[in-house]
Amino acid sequence: MIAEKVKVEKILISTTIARGLLWGVLLPLIWFLLDSRYVWNDIDRGSTLACLIILSGLDGAAVAFANVVDIDSGGVDLLAAQHGLEVDDAFRNRMNSIHQMVFDSSFLVFTPLMALLGWYIGDIAKDSTDSHDVVAGGVVCVFAVMFFIASIVSWYQYRFGMEETTHAEYQMLNESNNEQNNEQPHDSIWASMVVGAKLCWKTKPVRWRLFFLGLEIALEDGMVAVVAVEYAYSSRFFADGNKGLTLVYTAVIVAIGKIGALIAGKLMHSFWEPPVTKDGFRPLFLSVLCGSSAVSLLYVAHSFEKNNAPESALAWVSRCLVLLGAILFFLFSTAPKIGFATLLQGMASSVEGSGKIFGFVGPFISIIDSFVVMGLSLLFHFFKGQCHELECEHSQFSKALLATCGIYLTHGIAECFLGPWLMLPADGSLNMLRNIGVS
């Protein structure tokens, strides 16, 4: 697998450059060409969507490569192997929780600022330009600049901030891999992924842990990219159909919700220790159910919009319930994500061919994430797509939100009650779990 043959630093540098060019250069260039009508005289929604799908597909490929060496995937073990360091579950938990806190902090700090700045630039420029959607253009420009700057900072850190010394044992392993590759020239990246998939399928706890991890990440991304956006746009107590304000309110809802994630990350970092018995993981399964149940608060909050003005007291109660639901969702979903990521890493590292497992994890999670986010988007479109006025969208949004709550709750119930049996089975495969100290 590529992660076993190439240094972690090189993979990070390559994917960072690729994503920086995609979103920092290509995205604003495409937007300019589409909006200015230099390429096409009549740009419809389908053309714009097609461009976004192509960009997202290319970005997904880069992310799949980066996921292999991410801290919450196999990055800690791969980097430790390159530098001759010993890794245990306590260290993995520490790194996973730090990674999660840094990740969530970006939503709390940068996302609202970018949305506000993009909306502000678009608002002050709308009277001095013939652009067809100034607010969206402002957001695109701000996003592109911030992403490009972040990519440069990341590239510098990966290029000059990481030690280049490679441990002798890893060098010997790398040379051995190269010799095997010379003997087997047809062993491609695709073939290595197939091997990784077979290893995951053969090992029941790894198989089901990976499946539920994909769902957890996908449903969290769905909350950020679909549910929060739809709520901000359709709610009369938030943007009420205003696209520019939708961006701002979405950023605010997600940012406040991420406060719960930061609290969970801090608690996991400071107080949680990887369990030495299977029963020690059971509270994490219950936490998944609590997080999924918290999404129902959004439906309760939306029910207050009937016959209540946006300035009424109940309107503010409704807004508070939305923010509370977001906080509780991220609070209870982040803790098990950190704990189970540590469990998966320990499981995979104890299996022969762990590098190929980690190499399969990234693409698999990306595929699950894409299907779930697309599915949630299609769900809202199914209910709201036939509406031609805002009042109809308000009514249909309530039905779509109820169905969404049902999906999240179903996932929470399934993982809470089936997860311990599937991921921590009481059969012969526990030999693998005992190898990582779980009994």
Protein Blocks (a to p, Z undefined) as FASTA:
>chain_A
ZZlmpcfklmmmmmmmmmmmmmmmmmmmmmmmmmnommbmbdcfklmmmmmmmmmmmmmm
mmmmmmmmgmklmmmmmmmmmnopacdfklmmmmmmmmmmmmmmmmmmmmmmmmmmmmmm
mmmmmmmccbfblmlmmmmmmmmmmmmmmmmmmmmmmmmmpcfbdcfklmmmmmmmmmmm
mmmmmlcfklmmmmmmmmmmmmmmlmmmmmmmmmmmmmmmmmmmmmmmmmmmmpmklnno
paklmmmmmmmmmmmmmmmmmmmmmmmmmmpccdfbfklmmmmmmmmmmmmmmmmmmmmm
mmmmgopafkbmklmmmmmmmmmmmmmmmmmmmmmmmmmmmmmmmmmmmpghklmmmmmm
mmmmmmmmmmmmmmmmmmmmmmmmmpcbfklmmmmmmmmmmmmmmmmmmmmmmmmmmmmm
mmmccbfklmmmmmnopZZ
